[in-house]
Every structure is written in structure tokens, then in C-alpha cells.
């Protein structure tokens, strides 16, 4: 039996601004650390899921992570 190979198609890559400042790196680190802490509190039953989500939202505003759903431009993706 011979396998048929399908042609692979992809979207062309678009250039993005890749300049990352030290502040952005620190914000990302602080967000990830804060998320680990509140995840631990949630796992131990010390906070509710609703509280976790509210705290996480506040943390995202205080320490914007480098890659969050809001920071990804999906407008050029094809379905």
C-alpha cells in the first residue's frame, strides 16, 4: 500500500514587534508567580473558583503576561 502525501498549506508569517522590555519580562514573571500561588490556594480549597477568576483578572491587569488571549491577533487567521 502506498501512502499519498497531501500538500501542506500555511499562512504566510507576518512580522511582529519582538522588542521585549525588562519590565514586560518582569510583569510576565510576576503574573506567573501570582497565578501559581492562587492556583495552589484553589487546589487547597482556600478560595473558590469565582474568587480565583477575579484575582486572576486583577493580576492580569497588574502584571500583563506576554502571551495572553488578548495579546494574540487572530484577525488574519483563515478558517
QUIFENLIN-V114540 format. One line per field, one symbol per residue. ss: DSSP state (~ for helix, > for strand, _ for the rest). Layout:
BEGIN
ss=???
END
This chain:
BEGIN
ss=_____________________~~~~~~~~~~~~~~~~~~~~~~_____~~~~~~~~~~~~~~______~~~________
END
